[in-house]
Structures are given as structure tokens and as C-alpha cells.
């Protein structure tokens, strides 16, 4: 079963969608949206600790910090142990 969903995007969102489609070689803007929705839903299905680790890893790839991903993961484990 498939479902079709329509949405309105701002001009900036539409331009970003176009840029992402071209920059990453997606076949279409619809493919980008499908992948983004699937990624988001899969992320939501993770347990909170796993979600935090995944988001920190993604953040490290997008915006590298002085700390490595493994250091960020260790920090997440310490934070969990403290609670």
C-alpha cells in the first residue's frame, strides 16, 4: 500500500530541496522527501539512548567538533549512567 501526501514548502525550503537533490545525485525531489521521511521515522523508532548516539554521530559528520564521535558516545554513556 502506498500513500500520497501533498505539502507546501516555503521558497527557501524548495530551494534547499532542489540543491540537495542536485548535490547528492537523487533522481528526484520526491526521492529526497521519501528518504528524509523514512530516515526520520526510523530515528523515532530508536530507544532514546540510541537516538542520542545517532544524532551525535550525524552532528559530528555535518559539523565536526574538536571531540571525536567516540568521545561524544562515551559522554552519552556517562550521562545515561548519571541518571
MIRO-432650 format. One record per atom (N, C-alpha, C, O, CB): residue number from 1; residue in one letter; atom name; z, x, y. Coordinates in steps of 0.05 Angstrom, whole numbers, plus 32768, in hexadecimal, padded with zeros to 4 digits. Last residue first. Glycine has a CB too. Example, Ala and Ser with C-alpha at 12.3 -4.5 7.8 and 13.67 -1.06 7.14 Angstrom:
# residues 2
{2; "s"; "N"; {808E; 8101; 7FD3}}
{2; "s"; "CA"; {808F; 8111; 7FEB}}
{2; "s"; "C"; {809D; 8102; 8001}}
{2; "s"; "O"; {80A1; 810C; 8017}}
{2; "s"; "CB"; {8072; 811A; 7FF4}}
{1; "a"; "N"; {809C; 8108; 7F8E}}
{1; "a"; "CA"; {809C; 80F6; 7FA6}}
{1; "a"; "C"; {809C; 8108; 7FBE}}
{1; "a"; "O"; {80A9; 811D; 7FBE}}
{1; "a"; "CB"; {80B5; 80E2; 7FA7}}
END
This chain:
# residues 83
{83; "x"; "N"; {82C2; 81B8; 80BA}}
{83; "x"; "CA"; {82C6; 819C; 80BC}}
{83; "x"; "C"; {82D1; 818F; 80A3}}
{83; "x"; "O"; {82D6; 8177; 80A2}}
{83; "x"; "CB"; {82AD; 818E; 80C4}}
{82; "x"; "N"; {82B9; 81EC; 80AB}}
{82; "x"; "CA"; {82CF; 81E7; 80BF}}
{82; "x"; "C"; {82D5; 81C9; 80C1}}
{82; "x"; "O"; {82EB; 81C2; 80C9}}
{82; "x"; "CB"; {82C7; 81F2; 80DA}}
{81; "x"; "N"; {828C; 81EA; 808C}}
{81; "x"; "CA"; {82A6; 81F1; 807F}}
{81; "x"; "C"; {82BD; 81EA; 8091}}
{81; "x"; "O"; {82D3; 81E4; 8088}}
{81; "x"; "CB"; {82A6; 820F; 8078}}
{80; "x"; "N"; {8265; 81E0; 80B3}}
{80; "x"; "CA"; {826B; 81CC; 809F}}
{80; "x"; "C"; {8286; 81D0; 8092}}
{80; "x"; "O"; {8296; 81BE; 808D}}
{80; "x"; "CB"; {8255; 81CB; 8089}}
{79; "x"; "N"; {8266; 8211; 80CD}}
{79; "x"; "CA"; {826D; 81F9; 80DC}}
{79; "x"; "C"; {8274; 81E2; 80C9}}
{79; "x"; "O"; {8287; 81D3; 80CE}}
{79; "x"; "CB"; {8255; 81F0; 80EE}}
{78; "x"; "N"; {8254; 8232; 80A4}}
{78; "x"; "CA"; {826F; 8236; 80AF}}
{78; "x"; "C"; {8278; 821D; 80BE}}
{78; "x"; "O"; {828F; 8215; 80BB}}
{78; "x"; "CB"; {826F; 824F; 80C2}}
{77; "x"; "N"; {8220; 821E; 809E}}
{77; "x"; "CA"; {8233; 821D; 8088}}
{77; "x"; "C"; {824F; 8220; 8092}}
{77; "x"; "O"; {8261; 8212; 8088}}
{77; "x"; "CB"; {822C; 8233; 8073}}
{76; "x"; "N"; {820B; 822B; 80D0}}
{76; "x"; "CA"; {820C; 820F; 80C8}}
{76; "x"; "C"; {8220; 820C; 80B1}}
{76; "x"; "O"; {822F; 81F9; 80B0}}
{76; "x"; "CB"; {81F0; 8205; 80BF}}
{75; "x"; "N"; {820D; 8263; 80CD}}
{75; "x"; "CA"; {821C; 8255; 80E1}}
{75; "x"; "C"; {8220; 8238; 80DA}}
{75; "x"; "O"; {8235; 822D; 80DD}}
{75; "x"; "CB"; {820F; 8258; 80FD}}
{74; "x"; "N"; {81E7; 826B; 80A5}}
{74; "x"; "CA"; {8202; 8273; 80A0}}
{74; "x"; "C"; {8215; 8265; 80B4}}
{74; "x"; "O"; {822B; 825B; 80AC}}
{74; "x"; "CB"; {8206; 8291; 80A2}}
{73; "x"; "N"; {81BA; 825A; 80C2}}
{73; "x"; "CA"; {81C2; 824C; 80AA}}
{73; "x"; "C"; {81DF; 8252; 80A3}}
{73; "x"; "O"; {81EF; 8240; 809D}}
{73; "x"; "CB"; {81B0; 8252; 8092}}
{72; "x"; "N"; {81B7; 8282; 80E9}}
{72; "x"; "CA"; {81BB; 8266; 80F1}}
{72; "x"; "C"; {81C5; 8255; 80D9}}
{72; "x"; "O"; {81D5; 8243; 80DD}}
{72; "x"; "CB"; {81A1; 825B; 80FC}}
{71; "x"; "N"; {81AE; 82AE; 80C8}}
{71; "x"; "CA"; {81C6; 82AD; 80D8}}
{71; "x"; "C"; {81CC; 8291; 80E1}}
{71; "x"; "O"; {81E3; 8288; 80E1}}
{71; "x"; "CB"; {81C4; 82C0; 80F1}}
{70; "x"; "N"; {817B; 82A0; 80B5}}
{70; "x"; "CA"; {8192; 82A3; 80A2}}
{70; "x"; "C"; {81AC; 82A2; 80B1}}
{70; "x"; "O"; {81C0; 8297; 80A7}}
{70; "x"; "CB"; {818F; 82BC; 8091}}
{69; "x"; "N"; {815D; 82A3; 80E3}}
{69; "x"; "CA"; {8161; 8289; 80D6}}
{69; "x"; "C"; {8179; 828A; 80C3}}
{69; "x"; "O"; {8188; 8277; 80C1}}
{69; "x"; "CB"; {8148; 8281; 80C7}}
{68; "x"; "N"; {817D; 82D0; 8113}}
{68; "x"; "CA"; {816A; 82C9; 80FE}}
{68; "x"; "C"; {8170; 82AE; 80F2}}
{68; "x"; "O"; {8186; 82A3; 80F7}}
{68; "x"; "CB"; {816A; 82DF; 80E7}}
{67; "x"; "N"; {8184; 82D0; 8159}}
{67; "x"; "CA"; {8190; 82CE; 813F}}
{67; "x"; "C"; {817B; 82C6; 812B}}
{67; "x"; "O"; {8169; 82B6; 8131}}
{67; "x"; "CB"; {81A8; 82BA; 813F}}
{66; "x"; "N"; {8167; 82CD; 8186}}
{66; "x"; "CA"; {816F; 82E8; 817F}}
{66; "x"; "C"; {817C; 82E8; 8163}}
{66; "x"; "O"; {817E; 82FD; 8156}}
{66; "x"; "CB"; {8183; 82F3; 8193}}
{65; "x"; "N"; {8134; 829D; 8175}}
{65; "x"; "CA"; {814B; 82A6; 8184}}
{65; "x"; "C"; {8152; 82C3; 817B}}
{65; "x"; "O"; {8144; 82CE; 816A}}
{65; "x"; "CB"; {8163; 8293; 8180}}
{64; "x"; "N"; {80F4; 827D; 817A}}
{64; "x"; "CA"; {8106; 8292; 816E}}
{64; "x"; "C"; {811C; 829A; 8181}}
{64; "x"; "O"; {8119; 829D; 8199}}
{64; "x"; "CB"; {80F5; 82AA; 8167}}
{63; "x"; "N"; {80E0; 8243; 8177}}
{63; "x"; "CA"; {80EC; 8252; 818D}}
{63; "x"; "C"; {80FF; 8267; 8182}}
{63; "x"; "O"; {8117; 8262; 8182}}
{63; "x"; "CB"; {80FA; 823E; 81A1}}
{62; "x"; "N"; {80C9; 8235; 8146}}
{62; "x"; "CA"; {80BD; 822C; 815F}}
{62; "x"; "C"; {80C7; 823D; 8176}}
{62; "x"; "O"; {80B7; 8245; 8187}}
{62; "x"; "CB"; {80C4; 820F; 8164}}
{61; "x"; "N"; {80EA; 824C; 8120}}
{61; "x"; "CA"; {80CE; 8251; 811F}}
{61; "x"; "C"; {80C1; 824B; 8139}}
{61; "x"; "O"; {80AF; 8259; 8143}}
{61; "x"; "CB"; {80C0; 8240; 8108}}
{60; "x"; "N"; {811C; 8237; 812F}}
{60; "x"; "CA"; {8118; 8254; 812E}}
{60; "x"; "C"; {80FA; 825B; 812E}}
{60; "x"; "O"; {80F2; 826F; 813A}}
{60; "x"; "CB"; {8126; 8260; 8116}}
{59; "x"; "N"; {8113; 8200; 8127}}
{59; "x"; "CA"; {8118; 820A; 8142}}
{59; "x"; "C"; {8114; 8228; 8143}}
{59; "x"; "O"; {8109; 8232; 8157}}
{59; "x"; "CB"; {8135; 8204; 814A}}
{58; "x"; "N"; {8110; 8201; 80EF}}
{58; "x"; "CA"; {80F9; 81F9; 80FF}}
{58; "x"; "C"; {80FC; 8203; 811B}}
{58; "x"; "O"; {80E9; 820E; 8127}}
{58; "x"; "CB"; {80F5; 81DA; 80FF}}
{57; "x"; "N"; {8145; 820F; 80E3}}
{57; "x"; "CA"; {812E; 8220; 80DB}}
{57; "x"; "C"; {8115; 821A; 80EB}}
{57; "x"; "O"; {8107; 822D; 80F3}}
{57; "x"; "CB"; {8129; 821D; 80BD}}
{56; "x"; "N"; {8160; 81E3; 80F9}}
{56; "x"; "CA"; {8164; 81FE; 8104}}
{56; "x"; "C"; {814E; 8211; 80FC}}
{56; "x"; "O"; {8146; 8222; 810C}}
{56; "x"; "CB"; {8180; 8209; 80FB}}
{55; "x"; "N"; {814D; 81BB; 80D8}}
{55; "x"; "CA"; {8147; 81BA; 80F5}}
{55; "x"; "C"; {814B; 81D5; 8102}}
{55; "x"; "O"; {813C; 81DD; 8113}}
{55; "x"; "CB"; {8158; 81A5; 8103}}
{54; "x"; "N"; {8162; 81CC; 80A7}}
{54; "x"; "CA"; {8145; 81C9; 80AA}}
{54; "x"; "C"; {813E; 81CA; 80C8}}
{54; "x"; "O"; {812B; 81D7; 80D0}}
{54; "x"; "CB"; {813B; 81AF; 809D}}
{53; "x"; "N"; {8199; 81C8; 80B2}}
{53; "x"; "CA"; {818D; 81E2; 80AA}}
{53; "x"; "C"; {816F; 81E1; 80AF}}
{53; "x"; "O"; {8164; 81F4; 80BA}}
{53; "x"; "CB"; {8194; 81E8; 808C}}
{52; "x"; "N"; {819D; 8191; 80BC}}
{52; "x"; "CA"; {81A5; 81A4; 80D0}}
{52; "x"; "C"; {8198; 81BF; 80CA}}
{52; "x"; "O"; {818D; 81CC; 80DC}}
{52; "x"; "CB"; {81C3; 81A7; 80D2}}
{51; "x"; "N"; {818E; 817C; 808A}}
{51; "x"; "CA"; {817F; 8175; 80A2}}
{51; "x"; "C"; {8184; 818A; 80B8}}
{51; "x"; "O"; {8171; 8193; 80C5}}
{51; "x"; "CB"; {8185; 8159; 80AC}}
{50; "x"; "N"; {81B7; 818E; 806A}}
{50; "x"; "CA"; {819C; 8197; 8064}}
{50; "x"; "C"; {818A; 8192; 807D}}
{50; "x"; "O"; {8179; 81A3; 8083}}
{50; "x"; "CB"; {8190; 8189; 804C}}
{49; "x"; "N"; {81E2; 8172; 8081}}
{49; "x"; "CA"; {81E2; 818F; 8081}}
{49; "x"; "C"; {81C6; 819A; 807D}}
{49; "x"; "O"; {81BE; 81AD; 808A}}
{49; "x"; "CB"; {81F5; 8199; 806A}}
{48; "x"; "N"; {81D1; 813A; 8079}}
{48; "x"; "CA"; {81D5; 8146; 8094}}
{48; "x"; "C"; {81D5; 8165; 8094}}
{48; "x"; "O"; {81C9; 8170; 80A6}}
{48; "x"; "CB"; {81EF; 813D; 809F}}
{47; "x"; "N"; {819C; 8135; 8049}}
{47; "x"; "CA"; {81B9; 8133; 8050}}
{47; "x"; "C"; {81BD; 8142; 806A}}
{47; "x"; "O"; {81AD; 8153; 8071}}
{47; "x"; "CB"; {81CB; 8140; 8039}}
{46; "x"; "N"; {815C; 8118; 8058}}
{46; "x"; "CA"; {816D; 812E; 8051}}
{46; "x"; "C"; {818A; 8128; 8058}}
{46; "x"; "O"; {8190; 8118; 8069}}
{46; "x"; "CB"; {8164; 8148; 805F}}
{45; "x"; "N"; {813F; 80EF; 806E}}
{45; "x"; "CA"; {8149; 80EB; 8053}}
{45; "x"; "C"; {815B; 8101; 804A}}
{45; "x"; "O"; {8169; 80FE; 8035}}
{45; "x"; "CB"; {8132; 80E7; 8040}}
{44; "x"; "N"; {812C; 8103; 809E}}
{44; "x"; "CA"; {8141; 80EF; 809F}}
{44; "x"; "C"; {814E; 80EB; 8083}}
{44; "x"; "O"; {8165; 80E3; 8081}}
{44; "x"; "CB"; {8138; 80D5; 80AA}}
{43; "x"; "N"; {8101; 8122; 808B}}
{43; "x"; "CA"; {8118; 812F; 8098}}
{43; "x"; "C"; {8130; 811C; 8098}}
{43; "x"; "O"; {8147; 8125; 8093}}
{43; "x"; "CB"; {8111; 8138; 80B4}}
{42; "x"; "N"; {80DF; 80FA; 807B}}
{42; "x"; "CA"; {80EA; 810C; 8067}}
{42; "x"; "C"; {8103; 811A; 8072}}
{42; "x"; "O"; {8116; 811E; 8063}}
{42; "x"; "CB"; {80D5; 8120; 805D}}
{41; "x"; "N"; {80D3; 80E4; 80AD}}
{41; "x"; "CA"; {80E0; 80D4; 8099}}
{41; "x"; "C"; {80EC; 80E5; 8083}}
{41; "x"; "O"; {8102; 80DF; 807A}}
{41; "x"; "CB"; {80CC; 80C0; 808D}}
{40; "x"; "N"; {80B9; 8111; 80C5}}
{40; "x"; "CA"; {80D1; 8106; 80D1}}
{40; "x"; "C"; {80E1; 80F5; 80BC}}
{40; "x"; "O"; {80F9; 80F7; 80BA}}
{40; "x"; "CB"; {80CA; 80F5; 80E9}}
{39; "x"; "N"; {808D; 8118; 80A3}}
{39; "x"; "CA"; {80A0; 812E; 80A7}}
{39; "x"; "C"; {80BA; 8122; 80B1}}
{39; "x"; "O"; {80D0; 8129; 80A7}}
{39; "x"; "CB"; {8095; 8143; 80BA}}
{38; "x"; "N"; {8072; 80E7; 80AA}}
{38; "x"; "CA"; {807C; 80EF; 8090}}
{38; "x"; "C"; {8091; 8104; 8092}}
{38; "x"; "O"; {80A6; 8103; 8084}}
{38; "x"; "CB"; {8065; 80F8; 807E}}
{37; "x"; "N"; {8066; 80EC; 80E1}}
{37; "x"; "CA"; {8077; 80D6; 80D8}}
{37; "x"; "C"; {8083; 80DD; 80BC}}
{37; "x"; "O"; {809B; 80D9; 80B8}}
{37; "x"; "CB"; {8068; 80BC; 80D6}}
{36; "x"; "N"; {8044; 8119; 80E1}}
{36; "x"; "CA"; {805D; 8119; 80F1}}
{36; "x"; "C"; {8070; 8104; 80E7}}
{36; "x"; "O"; {8088; 8108; 80E5}}
{36; "x"; "CB"; {8056; 8115; 810F}}
{35; "x"; "N"; {801A; 8107; 80C1}}
{35; "x"; "CA"; {802A; 811E; 80B8}}
{35; "x"; "C"; {8045; 811F; 80C7}}
{35; "x"; "O"; {805A; 8124; 80BB}}
{35; "x"; "CB"; {801B; 8138; 80BD}}
{34; "x"; "N"; {8006; 80DD; 80E1}}
{34; "x"; "CA"; {8010; 80D8; 80C5}}
{34; "x"; "C"; {8022; 80EE; 80BC}}
{34; "x"; "O"; {8038; 80E9; 80B1}}
{34; "x"; "CB"; {7FF8; 80D5; 80B2}}
{33; "x"; "N"; {7FF8; 80FA; 810F}}
{33; "x"; "CA"; {800C; 80E6; 8111}}
{33; "x"; "C"; {8018; 80E0; 80F5}}
{33; "x"; "O"; {8030; 80DE; 80F2}}
{33; "x"; "CB"; {8001; 80CC; 811D}}
{32; "x"; "N"; {7FCF; 811B; 80FA}}
{32; "x"; "CA"; {7FE6; 8127; 8107}}
{32; "x"; "C"; {7FFD; 8113; 8107}}
{32; "x"; "O"; {8014; 8119; 8100}}
{32; "x"; "CB"; {7FDF; 8130; 8123}}
{31; "x"; "N"; {7FAB; 80F4; 80E9}}
{31; "x"; "CA"; {7FB7; 8105; 80D5}}
{31; "x"; "C"; {7FD0; 8113; 80E0}}
{31; "x"; "O"; {7FE4; 8116; 80D2}}
{31; "x"; "CB"; {7FA2; 811B; 80CC}}
{30; "x"; "N"; {7F9B; 80DE; 811A}}
{30; "x"; "CA"; {7FAA; 80CE; 8107}}
{30; "x"; "C"; {7FB8; 80DE; 80F2}}
{30; "x"; "O"; {7FCE; 80D8; 80E9}}
{30; "x"; "CB"; {7F96; 80BA; 80FA}}
{29; "x"; "N"; {7F7E; 8107; 812F}}
{29; "x"; "CA"; {7F98; 8101; 813B}}
{29; "x"; "C"; {7FA8; 80F0; 8129}}
{29; "x"; "O"; {7FC1; 80F2; 8128}}
{29; "x"; "CB"; {7F94; 80F4; 8157}}
{28; "x"; "N"; {7F60; 812D; 80F9}}
{28; "x"; "CA"; {7F60; 8118; 810E}}
{28; "x"; "C"; {7F7C; 8116; 8119}}
{28; "x"; "O"; {7F90; 8120; 810F}}
{28; "x"; "CB"; {7F57; 80FD; 8102}}
{27; "x"; "N"; {7F64; 815D; 80DE}}
{27; "x"; "CA"; {7F4B; 814F; 80DD}}
{27; "x"; "C"; {7F49; 813A; 80F3}}
{27; "x"; "O"; {7F34; 8136; 80FF}}
{27; "x"; "CB"; {7F47; 8141; 80C2}}
{26; "x"; "N"; {7F84; 8195; 80FD}}
{26; "x"; "CA"; {7F85; 817B; 80F0}}
{26; "x"; "C"; {7F6A; 816D; 80F1}}
{26; "x"; "O"; {7F5B; 8171; 8104}}
{26; "x"; "CB"; {7F9B; 8169; 80FC}}
{25; "x"; "N"; {7F8A; 81C8; 8114}}
{25; "x"; "CA"; {7F73; 81C2; 8103}}
{25; "x"; "C"; {7F76; 81A9; 80F3}}
{25; "x"; "O"; {7F6B; 81A7; 80DD}}
{25; "x"; "CB"; {7F70; 81D8; 80F0}}
{24; "x"; "N"; {7FAE; 81D5; 813B}}
{24; "x"; "CA"; {7FB6; 81D9; 811F}}
{24; "x"; "C"; {7FA1; 81D0; 810B}}
{24; "x"; "O"; {7FA6; 81D1; 80F3}}
{24; "x"; "CB"; {7FCF; 81CA; 811A}}
{23; "x"; "N"; {7F92; 81CA; 816B}}
{23; "x"; "CA"; {7F9F; 81E4; 8167}}
{23; "x"; "C"; {7FA5; 81E9; 814A}}
{23; "x"; "O"; {7FA3; 8200; 8141}}
{23; "x"; "CB"; {7FB8; 81E5; 8178}}
{22; "x"; "N"; {7F81; 8194; 8166}}
{22; "x"; "CA"; {7F6E; 81AA; 8168}}
{22; "x"; "C"; {7F7A; 81C4; 8160}}
{22; "x"; "O"; {7F6F; 81D4; 8151}}
{22; "x"; "CB"; {7F62; 81AC; 8184}}
{21; "x"; "N"; {7FB2; 8179; 8163}}
{21; "x"; "CA"; {7F9C; 8173; 8150}}
{21; "x"; "C"; {7F89; 818B; 814F}}
{21; "x"; "O"; {7F81; 8194; 813A}}
{21; "x"; "CB"; {7F8E; 8159; 8157}}
{20; "x"; "N"; {7FCD; 818B; 8190}}
{20; "x"; "CA"; {7FD7; 8191; 8175}}
{20; "x"; "C"; {7FC1; 818E; 8160}}
{20; "x"; "O"; {7FBF; 819E; 814E}}
{20; "x"; "CB"; {7FEF; 817F; 816E}}
{19; "x"; "N"; {7FAC; 8173; 81B8}}
{19; "x"; "CA"; {7FB0; 8190; 81B6}}
{19; "x"; "C"; {7FB9; 8198; 819B}}
{19; "x"; "O"; {7FAE; 81AB; 818F}}
{19; "x"; "CB"; {7FC4; 819A; 81CB}}
{18; "x"; "N"; {7FB4; 813C; 81AE}}
{18; "x"; "CA"; {7F99; 8148; 81AD}}
{18; "x"; "C"; {7F9B; 8167; 81A9}}
{18; "x"; "O"; {7F8C; 8172; 8199}}
{18; "x"; "CB"; {7F89; 8141; 81C6}}
{17; "x"; "N"; {7FEA; 8139; 81B8}}
{17; "x"; "CA"; {7FE0; 8131; 819D}}
{17; "x"; "C"; {7FC4; 813E; 819A}}
{17; "x"; "O"; {7FBE; 8148; 8184}}
{17; "x"; "CB"; {7FDE; 8113; 819A}}
{16; "x"; "N"; {7FEB; 8146; 81EE}}
{16; "x"; "CA"; {7FF9; 8157; 81DB}}
{16; "x"; "C"; {7FEE; 8152; 81BF}}
{16; "x"; "O"; {7FEA; 8165; 81AF}}
{16; "x"; "CB"; {8017; 8153; 81DC}}
{15; "x"; "N"; {7FCF; 8119; 8202}}
{15; "x"; "CA"; {7FC4; 8134; 8206}}
{15; "x"; "C"; {7FD1; 8148; 81F2}}
{15; "x"; "O"; {7FC3; 8159; 81E7}}
{15; "x"; "CB"; {7FC9; 813E; 8223}}
{14; "x"; "N"; {7FF3; 80F1; 81F4}}
{14; "x"; "CA"; {7FD8; 80F0; 81EA}}
{14; "x"; "C"; {7FCB; 810C; 81EC}}
{14; "x"; "O"; {7FBD; 8114; 81DA}}
{14; "x"; "CB"; {7FC7; 80DB; 81F8}}
{13; "x"; "N"; {8020; 8100; 8213}}
{13; "x"; "CA"; {8022; 80FF; 81F6}}
{13; "x"; "C"; {8006; 80FF; 81E9}}
{13; "x"; "O"; {8002; 810D; 81D5}}
{13; "x"; "CB"; {8031; 80E5; 81ED}}
{12; "x"; "N"; {800A; 80FA; 8247}}
{12; "x"; "CA"; {8013; 8114; 823E}}
{12; "x"; "C"; {8015; 8115; 8220}}
{12; "x"; "O"; {800E; 8129; 8213}}
{12; "x"; "CB"; {802E; 811A; 824A}}
{11; "x"; "N"; {8000; 80C2; 8248}}
{11; "x"; "CA"; {7FEA; 80D5; 824B}}
{11; "x"; "C"; {7FF1; 80F1; 8241}}
{11; "x"; "O"; {7FE2; 80FE; 8233}}
{11; "x"; "CB"; {7FE1; 80D7; 8269}}
{10; "x"; "N"; {8025; 80A2; 8213}}
{10; "x"; "CA"; {8021; 80AA; 822F}}
{10; "x"; "C"; {8009; 80BD; 8230}}
{10; "x"; "O"; {8000; 80C7; 821B}}
{10; "x"; "CB"; {803B; 80B6; 823B}}
{9; "x"; "N"; {800D; 8075; 81E2}}
{9; "x"; "CA"; {8017; 808F; 81E9}}
{9; "x"; "C"; {8013; 8093; 8207}}
{9; "x"; "O"; {8000; 8089; 8213}}
{9; "x"; "CB"; {8009; 80A5; 81D9}}
{8; "x"; "N"; {801A; 803E; 81B8}}
{8; "x"; "CA"; {800F; 8048; 81D2}}
{8; "x"; "C"; {801C; 8062; 81D8}}
{8; "x"; "O"; {8035; 8065; 81D4}}
{8; "x"; "CB"; {8014; 8033; 81E8}}
{7; "x"; "N"; {8005; 802E; 8175}}
{7; "x"; "CA"; {8019; 8037; 8189}}
{7; "x"; "C"; {800B; 803F; 81A3}}
{7; "x"; "O"; {7FF3; 8045; 81A3}}
{7; "x"; "CB"; {802A; 804E; 817E}}
{6; "x"; "N"; {8001; 800C; 8137}}
{6; "x"; "CA"; {7FF5; 8014; 8150}}
{6; "x"; "C"; {800B; 801B; 8164}}
{6; "x"; "O"; {8021; 8010; 8163}}
{6; "x"; "CB"; {7FE3; 7FFD; 815C}}
{5; "x"; "N"; {7FFC; 8015; 80F2}}
{5; "x"; "CA"; {800E; 8012; 8109}}
{5; "x"; "C"; {7FFF; 801C; 8122}}
{5; "x"; "O"; {7FF3; 8031; 8122}}
{5; "x"; "CB"; {8029; 8021; 8105}}
{4; "x"; "N"; {7FEF; 7FFD; 80B2}}
{4; "x"; "CA"; {7FE4; 8008; 80CB}}
{4; "x"; "C"; {7FF7; 8001; 80E2}}
{4; "x"; "O"; {8001; 7FEB; 80E4}}
{4; "x"; "CB"; {7FC8; 7FFB; 80D0}}
{3; "x"; "N"; {8001; 8010; 8072}}
{3; "x"; "CA"; {8007; 8000; 8089}}
{3; "x"; "C"; {7FFA; 800D; 80A1}}
{3; "x"; "O"; {7FFB; 8026; 80A4}}
{3; "x"; "CB"; {8026; 7FFD; 808D}}
{2; "x"; "N"; {7FF1; 800B; 802C}}
{2; "x"; "CA"; {7FF0; 8019; 8046}}
{2; "x"; "C"; {7FF6; 8006; 805C}}
{2; "x"; "O"; {7FF2; 7FED; 805A}}
{2; "x"; "CB"; {7FD5; 8027; 804A}}
{1; "x"; "N"; {8000; 8011; 7FE8}}
{1; "x"; "CA"; {8000; 8000; 8000}}
{1; "x"; "C"; {8000; 8012; 8019}}
{1; "x"; "O"; {800E; 8026; 801A}}
{1; "x"; "CB"; {8018; 7FED; 8000}}
END
